[in-house]
Amino acid sequence: MPTVAIISQKGGAGKTTLALHLAAAAQDAGRVSLVIDTDPQATASQWAAWRKDQPPEVIDSPPPRLAAKIKQAHEQGAEFIVIDTPPHADSAARAAVEAADLVLIPCRPSAFDLSAIQTTAKLVQLLRRPAFVVFTAGPPNAPRVYEEAGELVEGFGTPPCPHQMPDRAAYRHASAEGRTVMELEPNGKAADEIRQLYSWTCLQVDVSTPRHKGRVAA
């Protein structure tokens, strides 16, 4: 079953928000999903505590234990694993990329953020993992902004994902309550964007339609 790594050497890119929502979308779709939190700040783990351990499951792991944790999760029935990583941590990013079937690089569509992802782009190219840039926290209705940003990251050798996670208040409100945007506003724009992003991600890792729901054993 697929493992998706969310990496970016720049802070504030929306890694944890992307990781949690991808895993939640997989759970909503009937897959047993898991988030592995490698960030010492443990933001994903805190979110899980706020929601009183409702799925998706979140566990922590130091980078050297990541491969073993993934193997154990598969043995316990995990069907979709998302790795959340800290910024400015080469060892954690490398371990996540090595363990992943697909790498997603969240990035704000601004000049400084776009320039900062070149280090991440070089890492995924060095390790020969399929990777895409997911634009986050940009304006909701600015196709030209995303088009120009996409052209730039193409030049780095990391194509843009065709789906974005624009800046929407629903993410802030949901996170503060230990929820997802799909739970907060099931028919909202943010929820629809996450579902589209999840469906696209499944196509990249060749995931078939699941047949049942469940969660990973503790």
Phi, psi and chi 1 to 4 in degrees:
 res  aa     phi    psi   chi1   chi2   chi3   chi4
   1 MET       -  153.2  -69.4  -64.4  107.9      -
   2 PRO   -74.9  150.1   28.1  -36.6      -      -
   3 THR  -122.3  125.4  -62.3      -      -      -
   4 VAL  -113.6  125.3 -180.0      -      -      -
   5 ALA  -100.2  134.6      -      -      -      -
   6 ILE  -108.6  110.4  -48.0  -63.7      -      -
   7 ILE  -132.7  149.5   66.6  168.7      -      -
   8 SER  -168.9  132.3  174.3      -      -      -
   9 GLN   -76.5  -10.2  -64.0  -62.7   79.8      -
  10 LYS   -99.6  135.8 -167.5  173.8 -172.0  -49.8
  11 GLY   -73.6  159.2      -      -      -      -
  12 GLY    74.4   17.2      -      -      -      -
  13 ALA   -86.5  -12.5      -      -      -      -
  14 GLY    95.2   25.4      -      -      -      -
  15 LYS   -59.8  -50.2  -71.0 -171.6  -67.2  -65.5
  16 THR   -66.0  -40.6  -60.5      -      -      -
  17 THR   -60.5  -43.4  -60.3      -      -      -
  18 LEU   -65.7  -45.8  175.2   56.9      -      -
  19 ALA   -60.6  -48.3      -      -      -      -
  20 LEU   -64.7  -40.2  -66.5  174.3      -      -
  21 HIS   -74.7  -33.0  -81.8   82.4      -      -
  22 LEU   -64.4  -45.0  -95.9 -174.5      -      -
  23 ALA   -64.5  -39.8      -      -      -      -
  24 ALA   -65.9  -38.8      -      -      -      -
  25 ALA   -64.2  -38.7      -      -      -      -
  26 ALA   -64.3  -42.6      -      -      -      -
  27 GLN   -62.7  -43.3 -165.5   78.3   33.5      -
  28 ASP   -61.7  -31.1  -70.8  -11.4      -      -
  29 ALA   -82.2   -1.7      -      -      -      -
  30 GLY   102.9    8.1      -      -      -      -
  31 ARG   -96.3  149.5  -53.2 -157.2   76.5   84.4
  32 VAL   -80.2  107.7 -178.9      -      -      -
  33 SER  -111.5  158.9   66.2      -      -      -
  34 LEU  -148.2  138.0  173.7   70.7      -      -
  35 VAL  -107.9  128.3  176.2      -      -      -
  36 ILE  -104.7  115.7  -58.9 -179.1      -      -
  37 ASP   -94.7  110.1 -173.8    0.1      -      -
  38 THR  -102.4    4.9   66.1      -      -      -
  39 ASP   -86.4  122.6 -171.1  -16.5      -      -
  40 PRO   -57.1  -25.0  -25.4   35.2      -      -
  41 GLN   -70.2  -19.2  -66.3 -174.7    7.7      -
  42 ALA    55.8   40.0      -      -      -      -
  43 THR   -64.1  -42.3  -55.3      -      -      -
  44 ALA   -63.8  -40.0      -      -      -      -
  45 SER   -66.0  -36.5  -61.6      -      -      -
  46 GLN   -65.0  -41.4  178.2   60.8   68.1      -
  47 TRP   -59.5  -42.4  176.7   84.4      -      -
  48 ALA   -63.2  -38.2      -      -      -      -
  49 ALA   -66.4  -38.6      -      -      -      -
  50 TRP   -61.5  -34.1  -73.2  -17.6      -      -
  51 ARG   -93.9   14.0   63.6 -166.5  -82.8  114.2
  52 LYS    56.1   41.7  -57.4 -175.0 -173.5  -58.5
  53 ASP    63.3   25.1  -65.9  -38.2      -      -
  54 GLN   -66.8  151.0  -65.5  180.0   63.6      -
  55 PRO   -64.4  153.2   20.9  -30.9      -      -
  56 PRO   -76.5  149.9   29.6  -36.7      -      -
  57 GLU   -67.1  141.6 -165.6   97.3    8.3      -
  58 VAL  -127.1  126.3  178.9      -      -      -
  59 ILE  -127.1  157.0   63.5  172.6      -      -
  60 ASP  -102.5  161.9   58.4   16.3      -      -
  61 SER  -161.8  133.0  174.3      -      -      -
  62 PRO   -71.3  148.6   25.3  -32.9      -      -
  63 PRO   -50.1  -41.2  -30.0   37.2      -      -
  64 PRO   -64.4  -20.0  -23.7   35.5      -      -
  65 ARG   -98.0    1.7  -69.0  -79.1  -59.2  155.9
  66 LEU   -60.3  -48.5 -170.8   55.4      -      -
  67 ALA   -60.0  -41.0      -      -      -      -
  68 ALA   -66.8  -39.0      -      -      -      -
  69 LYS   -64.1  -40.5  -69.7  -90.0 -171.4  174.1
  70 ILE   -65.5  -44.0  -69.5  172.5      -      -
  71 LYS   -59.8  -45.2 -178.5  176.2 -176.7  -65.2
  72 GLN   -63.5  -40.3 -177.8 -179.1   28.6      -
  73 ALA   -63.6  -40.8      -      -      -      -
  74 HIS   -62.7  -42.0  -77.3  -43.4      -      -
  75 GLU   -63.9  -27.4  -68.9  171.5   -9.7      -
  76 GLN   -91.9    3.9  -67.0  178.2  -14.6      -
  77 GLY   106.5    7.8      -      -      -      -
  78 ALA   -64.0  136.2      -      -      -      -
  79 GLU  -114.4  -15.2  -62.7  176.7  -61.2      -
  80 PHE  -152.1  112.5 -167.5   93.1      -      -
  81 ILE  -113.1  134.1  -64.9  175.5      -      -
  82 VAL  -122.0  128.8 -174.6      -      -      -
  83 ILE  -101.4  122.6  -53.9  170.0      -      -
  84 ASP   -98.6  132.6 -174.1   25.0      -      -
  85 THR  -122.8  157.2   61.2      -      -      -
  86 PRO   -83.2  160.6   31.0  -35.2      -      -
  87 PRO   -79.1  162.0   29.9  -35.1      -      -
  88 HIS    55.0   39.9  -44.7  -59.7      -      -
  89 ALA  -139.1   92.2      -      -      -      -
  90 ASP   -62.2  -40.2  -67.5  -20.1      -      -
  91 SER   -67.2  -40.7   61.1      -      -      -
  92 ALA   -67.7  -42.0      -      -      -      -
  93 ALA   -64.0  -43.7      -      -      -      -
  94 ARG   -63.5  -44.0 -173.5 -178.6 -175.6   95.5
  95 ALA   -62.5  -39.0      -      -      -      -
  96 ALA   -68.1  -42.6      -      -      -      -
  97 VAL   -64.0  -43.1  173.3      -      -      -
  98 GLU   -61.7  -31.1  -71.3  176.5  -22.2      -
  99 ALA   -87.6   -9.9      -      -      -      -
 100 ALA   -93.7  151.2      -      -      -      -
 101 ASP   -90.4  -23.8  -59.4  -60.6      -      -
 102 LEU  -148.8  140.6  175.4   70.0      -      -
 103 VAL  -116.6  129.9  176.5      -      -      -
 104 LEU  -114.5  131.9  -62.2 -178.5      -      -
 105 ILE  -114.1   99.4  -52.8  169.2      -      -
 106 PRO   -71.2  142.8   24.8  -31.0      -      -
 107 CYS  -157.8  132.9  179.0      -      -      -
 108 ARG   -72.7  142.8  -66.2  171.1 -179.5  -99.3
 109 PRO   -81.8   58.0   31.5  -35.9      -      -
 110 SER  -125.3  158.9   67.3      -      -      -
 111 ALA   -57.8  -47.7      -      -      -      -
 112 PHE   -65.8  -42.2  -70.8  121.5      -      -
 113 ASP   -67.2  -41.8  -69.5   75.8      -      -
 114 LEU   -63.3  -40.0  -71.0  163.8      -      -
 115 SER   -65.5  -35.2  177.7      -      -      -
 116 ALA   -69.7  -20.6      -      -      -      -
 117 ILE   -81.7   -1.6   70.8  166.0      -      -
 118 GLN   -61.6  -36.1  -67.2 -175.3   70.6      -
 119 THR   -63.0  -43.0  -59.6      -      -      -
 120 THR   -65.0  -41.6  -54.1      -      -      -
 121 ALA   -61.0  -40.4      -      -      -      -
 122 LYS   -65.5  -36.7  -70.6  176.6 -178.3  177.1
 123 LEU   -64.3  -47.5  176.0   62.8      -      -
 124 VAL   -68.2  -31.0  -65.0      -      -      -
 125 GLN   -70.6  -39.1  -70.2  159.5   17.2      -
 126 LEU   -62.0  -40.1  175.8   66.4      -      -
 127 LEU   -91.4   -0.6  -62.5  177.9      -      -
 128 ARG    57.2   51.6  -61.9 -174.1  177.8 -176.8
 129 ARG  -110.9  141.3  -70.4  -64.4 -172.0  -86.0
 130 PRO   -64.3  133.2   22.3  -31.8      -      -
 131 ALA  -145.1  147.2      -      -      -      -
 132 PHE  -137.5  150.5  -65.6   84.5      -      -
 133 VAL   -92.8  129.5  174.7      -      -      -
 134 VAL  -108.0  115.7  179.3      -      -      -
 135 PHE   -76.6  129.9  -66.5  123.3      -      -
 136 THR  -126.5  155.0   59.8      -      -      -
 137 ALA    57.6   25.4      -      -      -      -
 138 GLY   -94.8  179.5      -      -      -      -
 139 PRO   -64.8  139.8   20.6  -30.6      -      -
 140 PRO   -64.2  -33.6  -23.6   34.9      -      -
 141 ASN  -124.8   69.8  -59.6  -59.2      -      -
 142 ALA  -145.9   69.0      -      -      -      -
 143 PRO   -57.9  -33.3   18.0  -30.5      -      -
 144 ARG   -65.5  -36.7 -176.7   59.3 -176.8  165.1
 145 VAL   -59.6  -46.3  168.1      -      -      -
 146 TYR   -71.7  -33.1  -64.0  111.4      -      -
 147 GLU   -64.2  -46.1 -177.5 -179.9  -18.5      -
 148 GLU   -67.0  -41.2  -68.3  175.7   -9.3      -
 149 ALA   -64.0  -38.2      -      -      -      -
 150 GLY   -63.9  -39.2      -      -      -      -
 151 GLU   -63.6  -37.2  -69.1  171.3   -3.6      -
 152 LEU   -67.7  -47.1 -176.4   60.2      -      -
 153 VAL   -70.6  -26.8  -61.2      -      -      -
 154 GLU   -57.5  -37.9  -76.9  -86.1   14.1      -
 155 GLY   -66.6  -22.4      -      -      -      -
 156 PHE   -83.3   -6.8  -60.3  156.9      -      -
 157 GLY    88.3   11.7      -      -      -      -
 158 THR  -123.3  102.4   47.0      -      -      -
 159 PRO   -65.3  152.9   23.2  -33.2      -      -
 160 PRO   -80.7  144.2   30.5  -35.2      -      -
 161 CYS   -68.8  140.2  168.3      -      -      -
 162 PRO   -72.9   -4.7   26.3  -34.6      -      -
 163 HIS  -117.5  139.2  -57.5  -75.3      -      -
 164 GLN  -114.0  166.7  -63.7   88.8   36.6      -
 165 MET  -119.3   78.7  -74.3  178.8   58.1      -
 166 PRO   -63.1  163.8  -17.1   30.1      -      -
 167 ASP   -68.1  115.0 -177.5   23.0      -      -
 168 ARG  -136.8  140.3  -62.7 -165.9 -173.0  -81.5
 169 ALA   -60.2  -25.7      -      -      -      -
 170 ALA   -57.7  -35.2      -      -      -      -
 171 TYR   -65.0  -43.7  -70.4  109.5      -      -
 172 ARG   -66.0  -44.0  -67.0 -175.4  -72.6  -82.4
 173 HIS   -65.8  -42.3  -65.0  158.1      -      -
 174 ALA   -65.4  -46.3      -      -      -      -
 175 SER   -60.9  -39.8  -64.8      -      -      -
 176 ALA   -64.1  -21.5      -      -      -      -
 177 GLU  -104.4    5.5  -61.6  175.8   14.7      -
 178 GLY    66.6   36.6      -      -      -      -
 179 ARG  -127.0  177.7  -57.5  168.8   72.5 -171.4
 180 THR  -109.7  165.8   68.1      -      -      -
 181 VAL   -67.8  -24.9  -66.2      -      -      -
 182 MET   -69.7  -31.1  -68.7   86.1   78.0      -
 183 GLU   -80.9  -36.9  -67.3  166.0  -23.9      -
 184 LEU   -73.3  -48.4 -177.3   71.3      -      -
 185 GLU  -136.7   79.9  -61.8  176.9   -4.7      -
 186 PRO   -54.9  -31.3  -21.9   32.2      -      -
 187 ASN  -104.8   12.7  -60.8  -44.2      -      -
 188 GLY   -79.6  169.9      -      -      -      -
 189 LYS   -66.2  -40.4  -69.3 -178.4  178.1  178.9
 190 ALA   -62.3  -42.9      -      -      -      -
 191 ALA   -61.9  -41.7      -      -      -      -
 192 ASP   -64.8  -40.5 -174.9   54.6      -      -
 193 GLU   -64.7  -38.7  -72.0  159.1   -5.5      -
 194 ILE   -66.3  -42.6  -70.2  -63.1      -      -
 195 ARG   -62.5  -39.5  -66.8 -175.2 -170.0  106.9
 196 GLN   -65.0  -42.1  -69.5 -177.5   47.2      -
 197 LEU   -64.1  -40.9  177.6   56.8      -      -
 198 TYR   -64.1  -45.1  169.0   68.9      -      -
 199 SER   -60.7  -41.4  -65.0      -      -      -
 200 TRP   -63.7  -42.5  173.3   86.5      -      -
 201 THR   -60.5  -41.3  -59.9      -      -      -
 202 CYS   -59.8  -38.5  -73.2      -      -      -
 203 LEU   -63.9  -36.4  -69.7  175.3      -      -
 204 GLN   -69.1  -30.8  -51.9  -46.3  -53.5      -
 205 VAL  -107.1    9.4  -66.8      -      -      -
 206 ASP    57.7   50.8 -165.7   26.4      -      -
 207 VAL   -92.0  130.4  169.1      -      -      -
 208 SER   -86.2  171.7   60.3      -      -      -
 209 THR   -67.6  127.7  -56.8      -      -      -
 210 PRO   -71.9  163.8   27.6  -34.5      -      -
 211 ARG  -115.5  -11.8  -65.7 -168.6  -62.8  -90.2
 212 HIS  -153.4  169.2   62.9  -82.7      -      -
 213 LYS  -113.5  158.1  -67.4 -172.2  177.7 -177.3
 214 GLY   174.4 -167.7      -      -      -      -
 215 ARG  -149.0  164.9   62.9 -177.9  -56.6 -175.9
 216 VAL   -74.3  141.1 -177.9      -      -      -
 217 ALA   -66.0  144.7      -      -      -      -
 218 ALA   -70.1      -      -      -      -      -
